[in-house]
Amino acid sequence: MMEPYKSPVRVVIAEDEELTRLMVKTQLEQLGYEVVGEAETGEDAVRIAIQTQPDVVIMDIRMPLMDGIEAARQIVQQHPCAIVFLTAYAEEELVNQATAAGAYAYLLKPFRKQELAPTINIALARFREMQSKDREVHELREALETRKLIERAKGILMDRLGLSEAEAFRRIHFMARNQNKTMKEIAQSIITAAEIL
C-alpha cells in the first residue's frame, strides 16, 4: 500500500446526487479521511474548494450550473490539489477533457469502498509528482535566468573596469556577500546602472 499523503487527508465531495454524496462521505470517514466540504453544483464546488483548501476534490463530471470539468479547471487554477473524477460515464472524450482539466484519477460509478483509498492515494501521488516536476522546472528556469544576468553583469564590469572574467565574478560575489543580497540581485543592479549611464 502507498504511503498516506498526510493525516488526515482533507477532501471536498462535489456530487449532485445526495444519496451518492452521503455514501461517499460515509465511506471516506470510515477510511479516516476528513470531509471538509460538500457541493451539489460545480459553482458550489469551486467556492467550497477555495474556502476549505482541500488536498483532494472528488468531483462528479456531470453536475448542474457548471460541469465538473470546468469546476475542476477553476479549482486547480486557484488552489492546486488532486482531482478525482467520479462518473457513470467512461466516454473517451470526457476522460480526455477531464485529464486536461487536471484529473489525477477516476472512479466509475458504481464503485466499491475498497477502490476509494487506493484511487485517492494514486491521485495524491500523481499530484505530488507533478508539483515536484513543476518546482524543478521553475528552479531550472530561475538558475538559467540568474546565470544569464551574472554573465551580462560580468561583461559590463569587464568592459567598464577592465577586469578579467574571474575578477568580475569575484567582484559580484563580494558585493552580494557584503550587501547581504543574492548574486542575481547584484547582477541586476549592475545591469540597471549600466543602462542608466
Secondary structure, DSSP 8 states (H G I E B T S, - for coil): ----SSSS-EEEEE-S-HHHHHHHHHHHHHTT-EEEEEESSHHHHHHHHHHH--SEEEEESS-SSS-HHHHHHHHHHHS--EEEEEES---HHHHHHHHHHTEEEEEESS--HHHHHHHHHHHHHHHHHHHHHHHHHHHHHHHHHHHHHHHHHHHHHHHHH---HHHHHHHHHHHHHHHT--HHHHHHHHHHHHHH-
